[in-house]
């Protein structure tokens, strides 16, 4: 009977499928490190450093995980006893040795990757330079000569309007500062020089007092306008209601810190403004004031407290 015929045994099929590598979290961790680098370039340099360290660690671990099979030691081949062959017969069988050739496919692959990397660098590096370099170049303040000390009566605020840069048009680089001559302190002139830029979004603040007659003078830094203000009780921002006391401390409204201040020097009997710096707060008044000074930050940025760590590190130097 046909049913009684023995069927040929089917050969056992070996599992010839390649085993895929097990899922790994290392690629995601490496991508997270790269994301931290990009975020750190905007927010904080320390965050970028931490991202770089994580990217290096997880990238190295990822490479080791992927190349595990390649790096594994090959299994030893069984030793087969060979029959003795005479030296003359061995030379005839082997023939001349051929030099090792470099595969063309490998050469083309490496060449393509190298050319692609060079093209990517030529396109990316200039673009990054134009985006990042302006934040680090030309951010300082020029020294501004405001004229003789006689233009600044003791214990009275004046508004000084001046050009921030010598080569800028007057309508573009015009700035203002509130200046009070505190008199002599241990034989050295003392001045309170406050920036009029609000610490909220940078609007120009105004002194709370009656202005007097303006006086125009010419200096090496360009035209300077001096306007005395009587009985200044503080400063007010007309944009969003920010209010400051007579020392520039925030007393109301949305500003996050005190008004910025200027360093100064006395040169040939003239008052010269130097670098502008940020202020957390001021205790005391006039020549006896204690200023909590920091590098120059943009308006709206905290300089003290826990909030300071949520803002980028300023790329320019300021007062200390």
Secondary structure, DSSP 8 states (H G I E B T S, - for coil): -TTTS-----------S-------SHHHHHHHHHHHHHHHHHS-HHHHHHHHHHHHHHHHHHHHHHTHHHHS--------------HHHHHHHH-S-------HHHHHHHHHHHHHHHHHHHHHHHHHHHHHGGGTSS-S---EEEEEGGGS-BT-EEEEEEESSTTS-TTTSEEEEEEEEEEEETTEEEEEEEE-B-TTT--BEEESSEEEEEEEEEETTEEEEEEEEES--EEEETTT--EEETTS-EEESS--S---EEEEEEETTEEEEEEEEEEEEEES-GGG-EEEEES---TT---SSGGGGGS---SS----
